[in-house]
Amino acid sequence: MGRVNGFAALEVRGDARARGHAHGEAFRDRIHTARDFYFDELFAGGPLDGAAIEARATTVAVLCERLAPSQAEEIRGIAAGSGLAPWQVFVLNARTEIINARVGECSALYLAQSKLLAQNWDWLEPLESACVVIAHERPDGHRYITFGEPGMVGKIGLSSAGLGVCLNILFAAHDLTGLPVHVLIGALLNAPDFDAARALMAAAGSGKASHLLVAADDGRAVSMEFFGDESHALEPVDGVLLHTNHCLGRGAAGRTAELANSCARYDLLGAALAADARRDLGRVRDILSSDAGGEDALLRPYRAQSVLGNRRVGTCATVIMELDAGRLHLRRGPHAAAPFATFSVRDEAPAEVAAG
């Protein structure tokens, strides 16, 4: 694919090991850059030193081999292709469980009426230019598109089985005893249907703090919160699911003062839907392009975050999925006027089909 709308893009085919190897080889430099950024900057000064992080990688590898062997093979393929030690790629896929800083980021929504699943993915500014789009095709013909950081087997994506996945970080003390969230997403995008996806989440274990919004082209959806040792499955209300970065399954107890930004963005999502009855693609684009609310806006310019050493956090990308049409729309950066590129999982070779 080359480059699409400012993002590096790639098509990979074959079994998990082959697809991982192609990913690692094509994006070798980007994966090394991501490794250096996390290991040398974000992990430095954290609660885990180098030896503890490597030990964590061993735990992650064992969990992946047991609970998601295909994704473990893909990670080993990425390592071989990129020239990194496998443990380092396992760590990249578990970075969310290592860094659980209270940063206001990510707003997601699902609308059953139009079968639209979407989110703004907010994270650190250097990762915007590093992100990649990968169109996967397995030997059995199953296809899926992932958008995310290089070296990871899953983040935000859409599959030819009609399943889409979005995510938000949550904040809870945890000791990883199940699949890291990015590995779980990789497994979900390989699932044959919504029932299998729900079974995967039920069997994924605990010890993480993340929310997954999973929806299908048949109108079913679930908002799944992993909150340390707790888990909460939330069903659509009037065909709508919304999520930011506080734990809705805890009710009023989840709306704490330290998560005021998350609560404000959640309320903005609800108010935007209440203000306009339209539930189409254009309306979702408008909602996720809004700069109303100042520092609590849904589309967030990069601003320094003291919790991360004043590194800048903002909207790295906007993703909108038309589940019934099998299309994923992607826009780079916190720029409302920027064009969207469109990818399809229904074509023989998933590729950019439109932009704008």
GUKOL-520455 format. One record per residue (C-alpha): residue number from 1; residue in three letters; z, x, y. Coordinates in nm, 3 decimals. Layout:
% GUKOL-520455
@resi: NUM&resn: ALA&pz: Z&px: X&py: Y
...
***
This chain:
% GUKOL-520455
@resi: 1&resn: MET&pz: 0.000&px: 0.000&py: 0.000
@resi: 2&resn: GLY&pz: 0.081&px: 0.277&py: 0.248
@resi: 3&resn: ARG&pz: 0.241&px: 0.128&py: 0.559
@resi: 4&resn: VAL&pz: 0.278&px: -0.241&py: 0.643
@resi: 5&resn: ASN&pz: 0.412&px: -0.357&py: 0.977
@resi: 6&resn: GLY&pz: 0.590&px: -0.026&py: 1.029
@resi: 7&resn: PHE&pz: 0.750&px: -0.016&py: 0.684
@resi: 8&resn: ALA&pz: 0.646&px: 0.215&py: 0.400
@resi: 9&resn: ALA&pz: 0.514&px: 0.003&py: 0.114
@resi: 10&resn: LEU&pz: 0.431&px: 0.067&py: -0.252
@resi: 11&resn: GLU&pz: 0.308&px: -0.111&py: -0.565
@resi: 12&resn: VAL&pz: 0.463&px: -0.006&py: -0.897
@resi: 13&resn: ARG&pz: 0.378&px: -0.121&py: -1.251
@resi: 14&resn: GLY&pz: 0.515&px: -0.069&py: -1.597
@resi: 15&resn: ASP&pz: 0.855&px: -0.075&py: -1.759
@resi: 16&resn: ALA&pz: 1.177&px: -0.012&py: -1.566
@resi: 17&resn: ARG&pz: 1.171&px: 0.365&py: -1.617
@resi: 18&resn: ALA&pz: 0.806&px: 0.395&py: -1.509
@resi: 19&resn: ARG&pz: 0.855&px: 0.177&py: -1.201
@resi: 20&resn: GLY&pz: 1.164&px: 0.374&py: -1.103
@resi: 21&resn: HIS&pz: 0.984&px: 0.704&py: -1.145
@resi: 22&resn: ALA&pz: 0.694&px: 0.587&py: -0.926
@resi: 23&resn: HIS&pz: 0.945&px: 0.468&py: -0.663
@resi: 24&resn: GLY&pz: 1.130&px: 0.801&py: -0.670
@resi: 25&resn: GLU&pz: 0.816&px: 1.012&py: -0.656
@resi: 26&resn: ALA&pz: 0.647&px: 0.816&py: -0.375
@resi: 27&resn: PHE&pz: 0.959&px: 0.796&py: -0.159
@resi: 28&resn: ARG&pz: 1.116&px: 1.131&py: -0.251
@resi: 29&resn: ASP&pz: 1.167&px: 1.242&py: 0.110
@resi: 30&resn: ARG&pz: 1.310&px: 0.907&py: 0.217
@resi: 31&resn: ILE&pz: 1.552&px: 0.899&py: -0.075
@resi: 32&resn: HIS&pz: 1.672&px: 1.250&py: 0.007
@resi: 33&resn: THR&pz: 1.717&px: 1.145&py: 0.371
@resi: 34&resn: ALA&pz: 1.920&px: 0.841&py: 0.264
@resi: 35&resn: ARG&pz: 2.130&px: 1.056&py: 0.029
@resi: 36&resn: ASP&pz: 2.202&px: 1.304&py: 0.310
@resi: 37&resn: PHE&pz: 2.285&px: 1.026&py: 0.557
@resi: 38&resn: TYR&pz: 2.536&px: 0.858&py: 0.327
@resi: 39&resn: PHE&pz: 2.688&px: 1.166&py: 0.164
@resi: 40&resn: ASP&pz: 2.704&px: 1.392&py: 0.470
@resi: 41&resn: GLU&pz: 2.778&px: 1.134&py: 0.740
@resi: 42&resn: LEU&pz: 2.907&px: 0.796&py: 0.626
@resi: 43&resn: PHE&pz: 3.107&px: 0.904&py: 0.321
@resi: 44&resn: ALA&pz: 3.252&px: 1.205&py: 0.504
@resi: 45&resn: GLY&pz: 3.605&px: 1.140&py: 0.619
@resi: 46&resn: GLY&pz: 3.629&px: 0.828&py: 0.404
@resi: 47&resn: PRO&pz: 3.888&px: 0.755&py: 0.136
@resi: 48&resn: LEU&pz: 3.682&px: 0.925&py: -0.138
@resi: 49&resn: ASP&pz: 3.612&px: 1.297&py: -0.142
@resi: 50&resn: GLY&pz: 3.315&px: 1.452&py: -0.318
@resi: 51&resn: ALA&pz: 3.483&px: 1.470&py: -0.657
@resi: 52&resn: ALA&pz: 3.601&px: 1.110&py: -0.633
@resi: 53&resn: ILE&pz: 3.252&px: 0.990&py: -0.539
@resi: 54&resn: GLU&pz: 3.100&px: 1.170&py: -0.836
@resi: 55&resn: ALA&pz: 3.367&px: 1.016&py: -1.059
@resi: 56&resn: ARG&pz: 3.280&px: 0.675&py: -0.913
@resi: 57&resn: ALA&pz: 2.917&px: 0.738&py: -1.009
@resi: 58&resn: THR&pz: 3.024&px: 0.785&py: -1.372
@resi: 59&resn: THR&pz: 3.201&px: 0.449&py: -1.362
@resi: 60&resn: VAL&pz: 2.898&px: 0.284&py: -1.204
@resi: 61&resn: ALA&pz: 2.662&px: 0.432&py: -1.463
@resi: 62&resn: VAL&pz: 2.877&px: 0.305&py: -1.752
@resi: 63&resn: LEU&pz: 2.894&px: -0.044&py: -1.598
@resi: 64&resn: CYS&pz: 2.519&px: -0.051&py: -1.540
@resi: 65&resn: GLU&pz: 2.438&px: 0.066&py: -1.892
@resi: 66&resn: ARG&pz: 2.656&px: -0.215&py: -2.028
@resi: 67&resn: LEU&pz: 2.576&px: -0.502&py: -1.791
@resi: 68&resn: ALA&pz: 2.228&px: -0.419&py: -1.656
@resi: 69&resn: PRO&pz: 2.058&px: -0.163&py: -1.887
@resi: 70&resn: SER&pz: 1.712&px: -0.222&py: -1.738
@resi: 71&resn: GLN&pz: 1.837&px: -0.141&py: -1.388
@resi: 72&resn: ALA&pz: 2.018&px: 0.166&py: -1.526
@resi: 73&resn: GLU&pz: 1.685&px: 0.286&py: -1.666
@resi: 74&resn: GLU&pz: 1.517&px: 0.218&py: -1.333
@resi: 75&resn: ILE&pz: 1.783&px: 0.423&py: -1.152
@resi: 76&resn: ARG&pz: 1.731&px: 0.712&py: -1.394
@resi: 77&resn: GLY&pz: 1.358&px: 0.687&py: -1.329
@resi: 78&resn: ILE&pz: 1.417&px: 0.699&py: -0.952
@resi: 79&resn: ALA&pz: 1.630&px: 1.009&py: -1.000
@resi: 80&resn: ALA&pz: 1.365&px: 1.181&py: -1.211
@resi: 81&resn: GLY&pz: 1.089&px: 1.097&py: -0.966
@resi: 82&resn: SER&pz: 1.286&px: 1.201&py: -0.657
@resi: 83&resn: GLY&pz: 1.440&px: 1.516&py: -0.803
@resi: 84&resn: LEU&pz: 1.797&px: 1.399&py: -0.745
@resi: 85&resn: ALA&pz: 2.073&px: 1.406&py: -1.002
@resi: 86&resn: PRO&pz: 2.110&px: 1.059&py: -1.158
@resi: 87&resn: TRP&pz: 2.471&px: 1.031&py: -1.041
@resi: 88&resn: GLN&pz: 2.359&px: 1.055&py: -0.679
@resi: 89&resn: VAL&pz: 2.118&px: 0.764&py: -0.720
@resi: 90&resn: PHE&pz: 2.387&px: 0.560&py: -0.893
@resi: 91&resn: VAL&pz: 2.606&px: 0.626&py: -0.587
@resi: 92&resn: LEU&pz: 2.330&px: 0.511&py: -0.349
@resi: 93&resn: ASN&pz: 2.315&px: 0.186&py: -0.544
@resi: 94&resn: ALA&pz: 2.692&px: 0.146&py: -0.508
@resi: 95&resn: ARG&pz: 2.718&px: 0.244&py: -0.139
@resi: 96&resn: THR&pz: 2.833&px: -0.106&py: -0.037
@resi: 97&resn: GLU&pz: 3.136&px: -0.078&py: -0.264
@resi: 98&resn: ILE&pz: 3.217&px: 0.267&py: -0.121
@resi: 99&resn: ILE&pz: 3.173&px: 0.170&py: 0.245
@resi: 100&resn: ASN&pz: 3.346&px: -0.161&py: 0.318
@resi: 101&resn: ALA&pz: 3.383&px: -0.117&py: 0.695
@resi: 102&resn: ARG&pz: 3.433&px: -0.433&py: 0.902
@resi: 103&resn: VAL&pz: 3.099&px: -0.430&py: 1.079
@resi: 104&resn: GLY&pz: 2.951&px: -0.756&py: 1.207
@resi: 105&resn: GLU&pz: 2.619&px: -0.783&py: 1.026
@resi: 106&resn: CYS&pz: 2.376&px: -1.018&py: 0.853
@resi: 107&resn: SER&pz: 2.316&px: -1.392&py: 0.896
@resi: 108&resn: ALA&pz: 2.154&px: -1.593&py: 0.615
@resi: 109&resn: LEU&pz: 2.043&px: -1.952&py: 0.556
@resi: 110&resn: TYR&pz: 1.879&px: -2.173&py: 0.296
@resi: 111&resn: LEU&pz: 1.706&px: -2.508&py: 0.361
@resi: 112&resn: ALA&pz: 1.635&px: -2.716&py: 0.052
@resi: 113&resn: GLN&pz: 1.405&px: -2.958&py: 0.238
@resi: 114&resn: SER&pz: 1.148&px: -2.684&py: 0.303
@resi: 115&resn: LYS&pz: 1.262&px: -2.441&py: 0.031
@resi: 116&resn: LEU&pz: 1.309&px: -2.165&py: 0.285
@resi: 117&resn: LEU&pz: 1.549&px: -1.876&py: 0.231
@resi: 118&resn: ALA&pz: 1.597&px: -1.627&py: 0.515
@resi: 119&resn: GLN&pz: 1.818&px: -1.373&py: 0.681
@resi: 120&resn: ASN&pz: 1.855&px: -1.111&py: 0.948
@resi: 121&resn: TRP&pz: 1.958&px: -0.786&py: 0.782
@resi: 122&resn: ASP&pz: 2.181&px: -0.594&py: 1.021
@resi: 123&resn: TRP&pz: 2.279&px: -0.236&py: 0.952
@resi: 124&resn: LEU&pz: 2.270&px: 0.115&py: 1.095
@resi: 125&resn: GLU&pz: 1.981&px: 0.205&py: 1.323
@resi: 126&resn: PRO&pz: 1.860&px: 0.515&py: 1.129
@resi: 127&resn: LEU&pz: 1.804&px: 0.300&py: 0.819
@resi: 128&resn: GLU&pz: 1.545&px: 0.079&py: 0.994
@resi: 129&resn: SER&pz: 1.276&px: 0.347&py: 0.976
@resi: 130&resn: ALA&pz: 1.379&px: 0.456&py: 0.625
@resi: 131&resn: CYS&pz: 1.343&px: 0.115&py: 0.459
@resi: 132&resn: VAL&pz: 1.069&px: 0.038&py: 0.209
@resi: 133&resn: VAL&pz: 0.885&px: -0.257&py: 0.057
@resi: 134&resn: ILE&pz: 0.812&px: -0.235&py: -0.316
@resi: 135&resn: ALA&pz: 0.596&px: -0.478&py: -0.514
@resi: 136&resn: HIS&pz: 0.690&px: -0.457&py: -0.884
@resi: 137&resn: GLU&pz: 0.488&px: -0.574&py: -1.183
@resi: 138&resn: ARG&pz: 0.634&px: -0.559&py: -1.533
@resi: 139&resn: PRO&pz: 0.420&px: -0.533&py: -1.849
@resi: 140&resn: ASP&pz: 0.483&px: -0.905&py: -1.919
@resi: 141&resn: GLY&pz: 0.333&px: -1.001&py: -1.581
@resi: 142&resn: HIS&pz: 0.660&px: -1.084&py: -1.405
@resi: 143&resn: ARG&pz: 0.636&px: -0.974&py: -1.040
@resi: 144&resn: TYR&pz: 0.886&px: -0.932&py: -0.761
@resi: 145&resn: ILE&pz: 0.903&px: -0.784&py: -0.414
@resi: 146&resn: THR&pz: 1.204&px: -0.593&py: -0.287
@resi: 147&resn: PHE&pz: 1.280&px: -0.492&py: 0.068
@resi: 148&resn: GLY&pz: 1.558&px: -0.243&py: 0.130
@resi: 149&resn: GLU&pz: 1.676&px: 0.114&py: 0.140
@resi: 150&resn: PRO&pz: 1.493&px: 0.385&py: -0.057
@resi: 151&resn: GLY&pz: 1.648&px: 0.465&py: -0.392
@resi: 152&resn: MET&pz: 1.797&px: 0.119&py: -0.444
@resi: 153&resn: VAL&pz: 1.686&px: -0.119&py: -0.719
@resi: 154&resn: GLY&pz: 1.751&px: -0.432&py: -0.511
@resi: 155&resn: LYS&pz: 1.855&px: -0.575&py: -0.176
@resi: 156&resn: ILE&pz: 1.652&px: -0.869&py: -0.041
@resi: 157&resn: GLY&pz: 1.368&px: -1.000&py: -0.253
@resi: 158&resn: LEU&pz: 1.149&px: -1.268&py: -0.407
@resi: 159&resn: SER&pz: 1.017&px: -1.302&py: -0.763
@resi: 160&resn: SER&pz: 0.725&px: -1.477&py: -0.930
@resi: 161&resn: ALA&pz: 0.986&px: -1.686&py: -1.116
@resi: 162&resn: GLY&pz: 1.045&px: -1.857&py: -0.781
@resi: 163&resn: LEU&pz: 1.380&px: -1.691&py: -0.715
@resi: 164&resn: GLY&pz: 1.482&px: -1.542&py: -0.380
@resi: 165&resn: VAL&pz: 1.794&px: -1.340&py: -0.302
@resi: 166&resn: CYS&pz: 1.967&px: -1.265&py: 0.030
@resi: 167&resn: LEU&pz: 2.299&px: -1.090&py: 0.085
@resi: 168&resn: ASN&pz: 2.588&px: -1.042&py: 0.326
@resi: 169&resn: ILE&pz: 2.873&px: -0.797&py: 0.308
@resi: 170&resn: LEU&pz: 3.228&px: -0.936&py: 0.285
@resi: 171&resn: PHE&pz: 3.551&px: -0.746&py: 0.343
@resi: 172&resn: ALA&pz: 3.819&px: -0.728&py: 0.075
@resi: 173&resn: ALA&pz: 4.016&px: -0.464&py: -0.107
@resi: 174&resn: HIS&pz: 3.852&px: -0.401&py: -0.442
@resi: 175&resn: ASP&pz: 3.837&px: -0.166&py: -0.737
@resi: 176&resn: LEU&pz: 3.489&px: -0.183&py: -0.888
@resi: 177&resn: THR&pz: 3.503&px: -0.328&py: -1.239
@resi: 178&resn: GLY&pz: 3.163&px: -0.499&py: -1.245
@resi: 179&resn: LEU&pz: 2.808&px: -0.442&py: -1.131
@resi: 180&resn: PRO&pz: 2.755&px: -0.306&py: -0.778
@resi: 181&resn: VAL&pz: 2.589&px: -0.573&py: -0.568
@resi: 182&resn: HIS&pz: 2.256&px: -0.389&py: -0.525
@resi: 183&resn: VAL&pz: 2.223&px: -0.342&py: -0.900
@resi: 184&resn: LEU&pz: 2.309&px: -0.708&py: -0.955
@resi: 185&resn: ILE&pz: 2.033&px: -0.807&py: -0.710
@resi: 186&resn: GLY&pz: 1.786&px: -0.595&py: -0.906
@resi: 187&resn: ALA&pz: 1.885&px: -0.783&py: -1.221
@resi: 188&resn: LEU&pz: 1.855&px: -1.121&py: -1.045
@resi: 189&resn: LEU&pz: 1.500&px: -1.044&py: -0.932
@resi: 190&resn: ASN&pz: 1.413&px: -0.976&py: -1.296
@resi: 191&resn: ALA&pz: 1.570&px: -1.305&py: -1.415
@resi: 192&resn: PRO&pz: 1.334&px: -1.563&py: -1.572
@resi: 193&resn: ASP&pz: 1.484&px: -1.865&py: -1.393
@resi: 194&resn: PHE&pz: 1.771&px: -1.999&py: -1.183
@resi: 195&resn: ASP&pz: 1.995&px: -2.074&py: -1.482
@resi: 196&resn: ALA&pz: 1.961&px: -1.715&py: -1.603
@resi: 197&resn: ALA&pz: 2.040&px: -1.591&py: -1.252
@resi: 198&resn: ARG&pz: 2.361&px: -1.793&py: -1.239
@resi: 199&resn: ALA&pz: 2.459&px: -1.661&py: -1.582
@resi: 200&resn: LEU&pz: 2.400&px: -1.304&py: -1.461
@resi: 201&resn: MET&pz: 2.628&px: -1.358&py: -1.161
@resi: 202&resn: ALA&pz: 2.896&px: -1.512&py: -1.382
@resi: 203&resn: ALA&pz: 2.885&px: -1.209&py: -1.612
@resi: 204&resn: ALA&pz: 2.858&px: -0.947&py: -1.336
@resi: 205&resn: GLY&pz: 3.231&px: -0.875&py: -1.316
@resi: 206&resn: SER&pz: 3.445&px: -0.835&py: -1.008
@resi: 207&resn: GLY&pz: 3.567&px: -0.557&py: -0.782
@resi: 208&resn: LYS&pz: 3.316&px: -0.597&py: -0.500
@resi: 209&resn: ALA&pz: 3.306&px: -0.771&py: -0.165
@resi: 210&resn: SER&pz: 2.965&px: -0.926&py: -0.105
@resi: 211&resn: HIS&pz: 2.794&px: -1.261&py: -0.082
@resi: 212&resn: LEU&pz: 2.465&px: -1.346&py: -0.253
@resi: 213&resn: LEU&pz: 2.253&px: -1.643&py: -0.148
@resi: 214&resn: VAL&pz: 2.027&px: -1.722&py: -0.443
@resi: 215&resn: ALA&pz: 1.770&px: -2.003&py: -0.434
@resi: 216&resn: ALA&pz: 1.483&px: -2.127&py: -0.649
@resi: 217&resn: ASP&pz: 1.151&px: -2.295&py: -0.585
@resi: 218&resn: ASP&pz: 1.276&px: -2.608&py: -0.767
@resi: 219&resn: GLY&pz: 1.528&px: -2.674&py: -0.489
@resi: 220&resn: ARG&pz: 1.840&px: -2.536&py: -0.656
@resi: 221&resn: ALA&pz: 2.056&px: -2.282&py: -0.474
@resi: 222&resn: VAL&pz: 2.403&px: -2.130&py: -0.479
@resi: 223&resn: SER&pz: 2.607&px: -1.926&py: -0.236
@resi: 224&resn: MET&pz: 2.803&px: -1.678&py: -0.450
@resi: 225&resn: GLU&pz: 3.094&px: -1.491&py: -0.296
@resi: 226&resn: PHE&pz: 3.250&px: -1.190&py: -0.468
@resi: 227&resn: PHE&pz: 3.577&px: -1.122&py: -0.288
@resi: 228&resn: GLY&pz: 3.772&px: -0.851&py: -0.468
@resi: 229&resn: ASP&pz: 3.910&px: -1.017&py: -0.781
@resi: 230&resn: GLU&pz: 3.807&px: -1.363&py: -0.657
@resi: 231&resn: SER&pz: 3.471&px: -1.536&py: -0.680
@resi: 232&resn: HIS&pz: 3.354&px: -1.856&py: -0.516
@resi: 233&resn: ALA&pz: 3.038&px: -2.052&py: -0.595
@resi: 234&resn: LEU&pz: 2.940&px: -2.277&py: -0.304
@resi: 235&resn: GLU&pz: 2.678&px: -2.550&py: -0.343
@resi: 236&resn: PRO&pz: 2.443&px: -2.678&py: -0.070
@resi: 237&resn: VAL&pz: 2.577&px: -2.945&py: 0.166
@resi: 238&resn: ASP&pz: 2.303&px: -3.186&py: 0.278
@resi: 239&resn: GLY&pz: 2.053&px: -2.934&py: 0.143
@resi: 240&resn: VAL&pz: 2.181&px: -2.647&py: 0.357
@resi: 241&resn: LEU&pz: 2.360&px: -2.320&py: 0.288
@resi: 242&resn: LEU&pz: 2.465&px: -2.084&py: 0.569
@resi: 243&resn: HIS&pz: 2.649&px: -1.754&py: 0.549
@resi: 244&resn: THR&pz: 2.758&px: -1.459&py: 0.762
@resi: 245&resn: ASN&pz: 3.040&px: -1.213&py: 0.682
@resi: 246&resn: HIS&pz: 3.355&px: -1.416&py: 0.625
@resi: 247&resn: CYS&pz: 3.463&px: -1.574&py: 0.299
@resi: 248&resn: LEU&pz: 3.383&px: -1.945&py: 0.315
@resi: 249&resn: GLY&pz: 3.550&px: -2.009&py: -0.020
@resi: 250&resn: ARG&pz: 3.883&px: -1.937&py: 0.147
@resi: 251&resn: GLY&pz: 3.832&px: -2.215&py: 0.399
@resi: 252&resn: ALA&pz: 4.021&px: -2.179&py: 0.726
@resi: 253&resn: ALA&pz: 4.196&px: -1.868&py: 0.592
@resi: 254&resn: GLY&pz: 3.862&px: -1.687&py: 0.593
@resi: 255&resn: ARG&pz: 3.813&px: -1.736&py: 0.968
@resi: 256&resn: THR&pz: 4.031&px: -1.453&py: 1.093
@resi: 257&resn: ALA&pz: 4.040&px: -1.305&py: 1.443
@resi: 258&resn: GLU&pz: 3.907&px: -0.973&py: 1.319
@resi: 259&resn: LEU&pz: 3.599&px: -1.156&py: 1.186
@resi: 260&resn: ALA&pz: 3.535&px: -1.344&py: 1.512
@resi: 261&resn: ASN&pz: 3.177&px: -1.212&py: 1.532
@resi: 262&resn: SER&pz: 3.098&px: -1.348&py: 1.185
@resi: 263&resn: CYS&pz: 3.253&px: -1.685&py: 1.268
@resi: 264&resn: ALA&pz: 3.057&px: -1.706&py: 1.594
@resi: 265&resn: ARG&pz: 2.726&px: -1.633&py: 1.420
@resi: 266&resn: TYR&pz: 2.801&px: -1.888&py: 1.148
@resi: 267&resn: ASP&pz: 2.869&px: -2.149&py: 1.416
@resi: 268&resn: LEU&pz: 2.547&px: -2.054&py: 1.597
@resi: 269&resn: LEU&pz: 2.349&px: -2.114&py: 1.276
@resi: 270&resn: GLY&pz: 2.507&px: -2.456&py: 1.235
@resi: 271&resn: ALA&pz: 2.453&px: -2.550&py: 1.599
@resi: 272&resn: ALA&pz: 2.088&px: -2.443&py: 1.587
@resi: 273&resn: LEU&pz: 2.020&px: -2.664&py: 1.287
@resi: 274&resn: ALA&pz: 2.206&px: -2.957&py: 1.442
@resi: 275&resn: ALA&pz: 2.010&px: -2.927&py: 1.767
@resi: 276&resn: ASP&pz: 1.665&px: -2.967&py: 1.608
@resi: 277&resn: ALA&pz: 1.567&px: -3.169&py: 1.302
@resi: 278&resn: ARG&pz: 1.273&px: -2.943&py: 1.214
@resi: 279&resn: ARG&pz: 1.317&px: -2.748&py: 0.893
@resi: 280&resn: ASP&pz: 0.987&px: -2.559&py: 0.885
@resi: 281&resn: LEU&pz: 0.894&px: -2.192&py: 0.889
@resi: 282&resn: GLY&pz: 0.853&px: -2.186&py: 1.266
@resi: 283&resn: ARG&pz: 1.200&px: -2.328&py: 1.320
@resi: 284&resn: VAL&pz: 1.360&px: -2.070&py: 1.093
@resi: 285&resn: ARG&pz: 1.177&px: -1.792&py: 1.280
@resi: 286&resn: ASP&pz: 1.307&px: -1.934&py: 1.609
@resi: 287&resn: ILE&pz: 1.666&px: -1.948&py: 1.484
@resi: 288&resn: LEU&pz: 1.666&px: -1.591&py: 1.354
@resi: 289&resn: SER&pz: 1.492&px: -1.469&py: 1.671
@resi: 290&resn: SER&pz: 1.759&px: -1.609&py: 1.903
@resi: 291&resn: ASP&pz: 1.944&px: -1.375&py: 2.138
@resi: 292&resn: ALA&pz: 2.181&px: -1.652&py: 2.253
@resi: 293&resn: GLY&pz: 2.548&px: -1.567&py: 2.222
@resi: 294&resn: GLY&pz: 2.550&px: -1.217&py: 2.370
@resi: 295&resn: GLU&pz: 2.712&px: -0.973&py: 2.129
@resi: 296&resn: ASP&pz: 2.739&px: -1.256&py: 1.875
@resi: 297&resn: ALA&pz: 2.364&px: -1.328&py: 1.879
@resi: 298&resn: LEU&pz: 2.179&px: -1.380&py: 1.551
@resi: 299&resn: LEU&pz: 1.909&px: -1.129&py: 1.647
@resi: 300&resn: ARG&pz: 2.118&px: -0.828&py: 1.738
@resi: 301&resn: PRO&pz: 2.009&px: -0.530&py: 1.947
@resi: 302&resn: TYR&pz: 2.158&px: -0.199&py: 1.836
@resi: 303&resn: ARG&pz: 2.508&px: -0.144&py: 1.973
@resi: 304&resn: ALA&pz: 2.770&px: 0.120&py: 1.901
@resi: 305&resn: GLN&pz: 3.036&px: 0.017&py: 1.649
@resi: 306&resn: SER&pz: 3.367&px: 0.199&py: 1.681
@resi: 307&resn: VAL&pz: 3.453&px: 0.132&py: 1.318
@resi: 308&resn: LEU&pz: 3.161&px: 0.356&py: 1.218
@resi: 309&resn: GLY&pz: 3.223&px: 0.637&py: 1.464
@resi: 310&resn: ASN&pz: 3.024&px: 0.462&py: 1.738
@resi: 311&resn: ARG&pz: 2.707&px: 0.461&py: 1.531
@resi: 312&resn: ARG&pz: 2.466&px: 0.186&py: 1.636
@resi: 313&resn: VAL&pz: 2.432&px: -0.133&py: 1.431
@resi: 314&resn: GLY&pz: 2.176&px: -0.408&py: 1.485
@resi: 315&resn: THR&pz: 1.904&px: -0.612&py: 1.318
@resi: 316&resn: CYS&pz: 1.695&px: -0.372&py: 1.108
@resi: 317&resn: ALA&pz: 1.473&px: -0.652&py: 0.976
@resi: 318&resn: THR&pz: 1.419&px: -1.027&py: 0.955
@resi: 319&resn: VAL&pz: 1.313&px: -1.170&py: 0.617
@resi: 320&resn: ILE&pz: 1.194&px: -1.527&py: 0.554
@resi: 321&resn: MET&pz: 1.092&px: -1.646&py: 0.206
@resi: 322&resn: GLU&pz: 0.881&px: -1.953&py: 0.127
@resi: 323&resn: LEU&pz: 1.003&px: -2.005&py: -0.226
@resi: 324&resn: ASP&pz: 0.753&px: -2.270&py: -0.334
@resi: 325&resn: ALA&pz: 0.457&px: -2.072&py: -0.195
@resi: 326&resn: GLY&pz: 0.579&px: -1.736&py: -0.328
@resi: 327&resn: ARG&pz: 0.553&px: -1.569&py: 0.014
@resi: 328&resn: LEU&pz: 0.788&px: -1.325&py: 0.185
@resi: 329&resn: HIS&pz: 0.758&px: -1.267&py: 0.562
@resi: 330&resn: LEU&pz: 0.902&px: -0.946&py: 0.705
@resi: 331&resn: ARG&pz: 0.958&px: -0.831&py: 1.064
@resi: 332&resn: ARG&pz: 1.090&px: -0.490&py: 1.159
@resi: 333&resn: GLY&pz: 1.374&px: -0.436&py: 1.407
@resi: 334&resn: PRO&pz: 1.559&px: -0.649&py: 1.663
@resi: 335&resn: HIS&pz: 1.242&px: -0.759&py: 1.842
@resi: 336&resn: ALA&pz: 1.175&px: -1.132&py: 1.869
@resi: 337&resn: ALA&pz: 0.812&px: -1.083&py: 1.977
@resi: 338&resn: ALA&pz: 0.721&px: -0.842&py: 1.696
@resi: 339&resn: PRO&pz: 0.479&px: -0.967&py: 1.428
@resi: 340&resn: PHE&pz: 0.568&px: -1.062&py: 1.074
@resi: 341&resn: ALA&pz: 0.383&px: -0.921&py: 0.775
@resi: 342&resn: THR&pz: 0.342&px: -1.155&py: 0.478
@resi: 343&resn: PHE&pz: 0.352&px: -1.058&py: 0.110
@resi: 344&resn: SER&pz: 0.278&px: -1.275&py: -0.195
@resi: 345&resn: VAL&pz: 0.414&px: -1.260&py: -0.550
@resi: 346&resn: ARG&pz: 0.144&px: -1.497&py: -0.670
@resi: 347&resn: ASP&pz: -0.152&px: -1.259&py: -0.633
@resi: 348&resn: GLU&pz: -0.277&px: -1.027&py: -0.906
@resi: 349&resn: ALA&pz: -0.172&px: -0.736&py: -0.684
@resi: 350&resn: PRO&pz: 0.101&px: -0.836&py: -0.439
@resi: 351&resn: ALA&pz: 0.000&px: -0.714&py: -0.097
@resi: 352&resn: GLU&pz: 0.001&px: -0.789&py: 0.269
@resi: 353&resn: VAL&pz: -0.192&px: -1.112&py: 0.319
@resi: 354&resn: ALA&pz: -0.127&px: -1.187&py: 0.686
@resi: 355&resn: ALA&pz: 0.064&px: -1.073&py: 0.987
@resi: 356&resn: GLY&pz: 0.186&px: -1.249&py: 1.297
***
